[in-house]
Amino acid sequence: MEKVEMVRVRSTPEAVCDAMSSITECLENMRTTTSASDIKIFRLSRYEGDLAVFIFWDHSTTREKSREGLMVAEILQQIGAFNHFVWVTK
């Protein structure tokens, strides 16, 4: 089963900008230490305070949130209101 984790925060553009170095450092470490097939960061086109991190898993056996997703959520919850969702293929 394929799985996508989305960790999203709604904050101020300044708070997102200030946290970006921590976020990118965390994601760079993940890229080398995890089996995730891809990790991407998106910002909402009309509001720079919305940021989402997507973690893609090609061969997941669980529908649960991953340790990696929880690490991202821990960073994002410090700067605003966040959500952490897991989407799976049917």
Residue pairs with C-beta under 8 A, 6 or more apart in sequence:
1 59
1 60
1 61
1 63
1 88
1 89
2 56
2 57
2 58
2 59
2 60
2 88
2 89
3 56
3 57
3 60
3 62
3 63
3 86
3 87
3 88
3 89
4 54
4 55
4 56
4 57
4 86
4 87
4 88
5 54
5 55
5 57
5 65
5 66
5 68
5 69
5 84
5 85
5 86
5 87
6 52
6 53
6 54
6 83
6 84
6 85
6 87
7 52
7 53
7 55
7 69
7 72
7 73
7 76
7 82
7 83
7 84
7 85
8 50
8 51
8 52
8 53
8 76
8 82
8 83
8 84
8 85
9 16
9 50
9 51
9 52
9 76
9 77
9 79
9 80
9 81
9 82
10 49
10 50
10 80
10 81
10 82
11 49
11 50
11 51
11 79
11 80
11 81
12 49
12 80
13 47
13 48
13 49
15 49
15 79
15 80
16 43
16 48
16 49
16 51
16 79
16 80
17 48
18 79
19 75
19 76
19 78
19 79
22 75
23 41
23 51
23 53
23 72
23 75
23 76
24 41
26 71
26 72
26 75
27 39
27 41
27 53
27 72
30 36
30 39
30 55
30 68
30 71
31 39
34 68
35 57
35 59
36 55
36 56
36 57
36 66
36 68
37 56
37 57
37 58
38 54
38 55
38 56
39 53
39 54
39 55
39 56
40 53
40 54
40 56
41 51
41 52
41 53
41 54
42 51
42 52
42 53
42 54
43 50
43 51
43 52
44 50
44 51
44 52
49 80
51 76
53 72
53 76
55 66
55 68
55 69
55 72
57 66
60 88
63 86
63 88
64 86
65 73
65 84
65 86
69 84
69 86
70 84
73 82
73 84
76 82
